[in-house]
Amino acid sequence: MKNHFKEETNMSVEMNHRKLGQQLELFASMEEAPGMPFFLPNGMVLRNELESYWKRKHQLAGYQEIKTPFMMKQELWEQSGHWDHYHENMYFSNVDEQNYAIKPMNCPGAILIFNSKRRSYRELPVRYAELGLVHRHELSGSLNGLLRVRSFTQDDAHLFVREDQIESEIDKILDLIHEVYSKFGFSYKVELSTRPVKFIGSPEKWEQAEKALESVLQKKDFNYQVNEGDGAFYGPKIDFHILDSLGRSWQCGTVQLDFQMPEKFDCQYIGEDNKPLRPIMIHRAIYGSLERFMAILIEHVAGEFPLWLAPIQAKILPISDAHLEYAYEVQGQLQALGFRVEVDNRVEKIGLKIREVELQKVPYAFVVGDKEVEKGMLAVRKRKEGNIGEMSLEQIINKFEKERGSY
C-alpha cells in the first residue's frame, strides 16, 4: 500500500521559516545563487550547534568522520549507476579535458575510502559519517527557503558490514535516530519502502534486503507502513517522518540496505578463512539534510530555540552609558564559560530594548541599572515569562549550565 505523508503548507505567517529566518537574521536567499542559501552569523551558530551535537553522538556511537571531494570524474558516477538513474538532477564541469560531476550524493566517496586499503573481517563493521555538501538541480519554481534547495549538506553515514551484522547494526541505528529526534521534541512515523520499477541487482538480493529491514522493525515492535515501490534504485529503505508542533509530517531520516554498490565497486574484506568476501553497505541519514532540518526545526519551535541552540542566549540591557562597564564585565565572564551573550550599548529607552529582545526571541535579558551595579546583581527577564527577579552572576551561571545541559 502506497501511503505518502503529506507535507502541509498551511501555517501562520509568524511560524514560516523564511519570515523567521529574516527576522532572526539566520539565512538569506539571493538572486546571485538561486537555491543556494547564504548563512548569516546567527544562522551559523545554529548550524554549528546542530553539527556539534551530530558529531558528538556519532563519535559515541563508534563512527569515524570523513570528508570526500564535492566533484569527481564522470566515470565514477557511471560506475555507481547515478549517471543512468540520476543524470538529469546533476551538475557537470570539464577540467583538463576531463568530464566531472558535482556530487549529488556522498556514497561513492565513502566507497572509495573503504576500498583504499585491504580490509579484514575483524575490522567490520566500518562506520563512516560525513557532513557532505551535495548539489542537485531542482526546478526554480520548486525552490523554497531551506526546505527545497539546490545546495545542501547531507548528514550521511555509510556502514560496511558482514551479513551476520546487518540486523544488529540497523537496530543500533534505529536507537540513535530515536535519541536524536527525542532531543528536539519530535515524534515520528516509519515507512518501509520496497523495490521500485527501475532497480539494479537481482530480485533475490532485494528480497533478502527487504526481509532484513522488516525483521528489525518487527523485533523492535515498530508501528510501520509498507510503501511499495518507493525504495532507492539500489536498495530498500526505512524512512522516518518526523511530526512537528503543528502536526505536519516531514520525511527526514532514512536507512537503506545496499547489496548493489559493493558489487559495482568490487568492495572486499578478507574473511576468517583468508578468502575475499563482499561486505553489505548501509546508507543512513538522520537530519536528512542540515538545511531542511533547520527549516523544520525553526517552524517547530517558532524560532524560540532552547538555550543550547539559541544563536544569542542572553542580552544585557544597560539603562544608560553609566552601566556599560558593569554590563561588559558580566558579558566577559559569561563568554569565558562559552555562553553567547551580547550587550545592547545603544542610547535607547529600556522599554524599546526589551521589546526588541522579545522580537528576536532571545531566551534571557539582563537589565542593568544603578541598583544592579551597586548590589552586583542582574534583573533577569525570561522569554515568555517576563521579569523573574534579581539574580547574582553565580546564580545565572548555575541556571544556564543546568538549562544548557550536555550532549
N, C-alpha and C positions, 0 to 999 in steps of 0.2 A: 504494500500500500504506500503510495507516494504522498507524503504529508509535509509540505514546507511550512515552517513557522513564518508568519507574516511579520515584516518589519514595519510597524506603524509609524506614520509620519505626523499624525495629529498631536500637537503638544502646545502648551502655552509658549508664547514668544520668549518669555523670561527663561525658559529651560533649553532653548535652542543653542546648541554648542557653538554655532557660528557667531551668534549675538554675544554669548558669554565669552567666547574667545577674544572678541574685540573689546568688550567691557573690562575684562580682567587682564588684557594685554598678554594673551597666551600665544597666539599664532596669527598669521596673515596669509591671505591668498592674493597673488599678484599676477597681472597680465603677462609679465615677463616670463613666467614659468607656470602655465596652467596645470592644475592638478598636482603641483609640487609645492607643498606648504613651506612657509618660512616660519621658523620657531623663534619667538621673541624671548627675552631673558626670563620672564615669568614662566613661559611655556617650557623652556629648557630645564628649569628647576623641577617642574612636574615630571617631565620626561626622564630626567636623570634619576629621580627618586623611584620611578617605575622600573627603570633599568637596574638600579642598585638592588632593589628588592628581588627582582628576577634572578640576577646573578648570584645573590646570596642563597636563594632557595635551590638553585641548580648546583652550586658548589656543595651544599649539604647533602644533596641527593646523588652525588657521585658523578656529575657531568664535568667534562673538560670543555672550556670555552675555546672556540676557534674563530677565525676571520678569513673569508675567501674573497678573491677578486670579484668586482662587480661586472667585469667584462672579460669574456673568454671566447676562444675561437669557435667558429661555426661548427666545425666537426664534432666538438663535444656535445652540442645540442642535437646534432643529427644522431649521434650515438645514444643519447639519453631518451630520444623519442619526442622531445619537446618541439623539434623542428617540424615534425609531421603533425603533431597534435595541438601546438600552441603558437605556431608561426605568426598568425595574424595579430597576436597580442604582444609581440616582441619588438624591441628597438635594435637597430643594427648600426655598425660602423665599419669602416675599412681603414686598416693601419698597415703600412708597408706592403700594400697589395694583398693583404690577407683579410678575409671577412671575419668580423667579430660580432657577437651578440651580447647586448647588455642583459644580465641575468634577470629572468622573471621569477626564478626560484633558486633556492640555495642548495638543493640536494646534490647536484653533480659535483660541486666543490667539495662537499663533505666526503663524497665517494673517492675523489682523487686523493684526499688526505689519508683516508683509510688504506688506500692501495699504495701509499708511498713507502711502505716498508712491509717486511714479512711479518705475519701475524700467527700467534699460537692460540689454541683453544683456551689456554689459561687466561688470555687477555680479555676474552669476551665475557660479559657484554662491554663493548666500547660505546660510550655515550658522549656524543659531541653536541654542544649547544652553541648557537650562533644568533646574534642580533644582526641579521644580514639585510643590507639595503638592496631592494629589488625595484625594477621598473616594469610596468605593464601598460600597454596602450588601452586606455578607456576612452569611450566616445565623449566628446566635450560636453554634450548635453547631460551626461550622467554624473559629472563631477559634482561633489557635494561636501564642501568643507574638508574635514578629516575623515569623513565616512567613506567617501569614494574618491580615491586619488590615483595618480599615476606613479608616484614615487613614495615608497613606504618601507618600513623596517619590519620584517617578519621575525618573531621570536621563535626561531626554528630549533628543533633538536633532531638529530639523526642517530639512531642507535643501530649497531651491528651486533646481532645476537645469534646464538646457536638455536636450533629448533626446539630444544628442551627448555630454553629460557623465554620463549615467546610470552607465555601466559603470565609468568611471574613479573616480567618487565612491564607488560601492559597494566597489570594490577598496580604496580608502583606508580606508573604514570597517572592512572585514574585518581589515586590518592593525592598526588601532587596537584593535579588540576583542581580537585575539590578544595584543597587547602588554600590555593591562590584565590579562587573565586570567593571563598568564605571571607578572606581578608578584606575584600572590597564590598561585602554585603550582598553579593549576587547569589540567587538561587539559579538553577539551570535545568534544562531538559536535554535528553540524549537521543540521538538517532544513529542507527546502524545503516550505512549506505553501501549498497552491493554493486555488483559488476554492471558497468554501463554498456551501451550498444557498441561503442568503439573502445576496445581494450587491447592490451598487449599481454602475451603469455598464454598459458593453457587454461582451459576451464577447470581442469583438475586442481591446479595450483590456486586458482581463485576460490574454489570451494573449500580447500584446506584453510586458506587465509580467513574466509568469512566465518568458518566454524570456530577458529581460534578466538576471533574477536567476540563472537556471540557467547562462547563458553565463559570468558572472563566477566562479561556483563551479567550473565545468569548467576555465576558464583558469587558476585558482589551484590546480587539482588537488586540490580538497577532496573528502574522502570524506563524502558526504551521503546522507540518505534522503529520499524524497518522502513527504510527509504529505498525502494527498489530502483536499481539502475542509476544511482547518483554517486557511485564511487569514483575515485580518480582513475585515469586511464591505466594506471599501473598497479592498482590495488584497492581493496575495500577500506572503509574508514568508519571511525566513530566520530560523530560531530557533536559538539556541545553548544547549546543555545542558551545564553545567559538571559535572565529576566531582570529588567531594570525596575526602578521605583514606580514607573508608570505602567508596569505590566507588559511592556513591549519585549519582544524576543529578538536576540541578535546572535547569529552564528559566529562564534569566535574560535574556540578550541577545536582541535582535530587530532585524531590518532589514526595513522594509516599504516597498514601492513603491506610490505612490498617484497615479493619474491622475484620481480622482474628486473629492477635496476641492478642488483648484484650479479644477475646473469649477463646483462648487457655489458657491464664493465668488468666482467670476469673477477669479481671480488673473491678472495680466498683466505682461508686460515688453515693452519696445519693441525689436524686432529690428533687425538691421543695415540692413534696407530701410525702417526707420522705421514698420513695421506692428506692431500688437499681436500678441503670441504668448502661448501658455499654458505656464507652467512645469510641470514634474513635481515632485512632493513626495516626499521620502524621510523616513519616520519611523524613528527609531533610538534604542535604549537599550542600555546595556552592563551596568550593575548590574541592570537591570530595575526594581527598587525598592531604595532605600537600606536600608530596614528588612529586607527579605527577604535581601538580600546580606549584611547584618551577621549575621543568624541563621546563614546557611550558613557564613560565614567563622568565626564563633565555634565551630561544631561541627567545621569542617575542621581548625582548629588546636587544638581542645580548650581554648580560652581562653588558649593560650600564644602571644600575639601577638609578632611580630618587634619589634625595638626601636623602629622608626619608628611603629608603630601602638599600642604598649603605652600605656594610659592613665597608668600610673606606670612610668617607665623604670628608676628605682632608688630604693631606700630606704636611708637612712643610719641605722644602729642604734648609738647610743651606749650603752656599757655602764653608765654612770652619769651623773648630772647634771653631774659634773665635766668631761664630754666634750662637753657640749651646745654650748658656744661654738664649738669646732672643727667640730662637725657642721653648725651653721648657716652657718659660713664657707664650707665646701665646698658646701653647698646653694646659697648665693647665687651662687657662681662658676659652677656648672653651670646654674642657672636663667638667668643672664645670657646664656648661649650657646644658650638655647632648649630645654634639656633639662628633662624633667618629673621632679622629684626631691622626695621627702618625707623629713622627719626623724621617726622614731618616738621621741617625747620622753616616753613613758610610763615609770613606775617599775615595770618588769617584768624578769624574768630574760632574759638574752640568748638563751637557748635557745628560749623562748616567742616572742620577736620573730622569730627565724629561721624557726621553723615557720609563723608566720602569713604571712611574706613568701612562703614556698613555696605556701601555700594560696591566696594572692592572685595567684600566678603572675607575680610581678614579675620581670623579666629579671635584675636585679642587686641585690645588697645589699652595703653597705659597713659593716663592723663597725669601730667606733672605740673604742679603749681608751687606757690610758696610753702604751703603746708606740707606737701610731699617732700620737698627738698629739705625742709627743716627736720622732719621726722625720719628721713631716709626711707620713705615708703613710696608706693605707687598706687594710684587709684585705678583699679582694674575693671575693664569692661569686656564682657564676653559676647561673642556673636550670638544674636537672637535672645540673649538673656539680659543685656544691658549691664548696668553697674552691679558688680558683685562684691564691692568693698575694697578696703585697703589691704595691701599685702607687702611684705618685705621682699627684697630680691631673692632671698633664700627660699621663701615660700613659693615664689613664682617658679624658680628653677626646679624645685621638687615637683610642683604641679605639672610643669612641662615635661619633665623626664618621665613621669608616670603616664601622662596622656600620649606622649610621642611613642612610648613603648619600644619594642625591638622587633627585628625581623624573625 
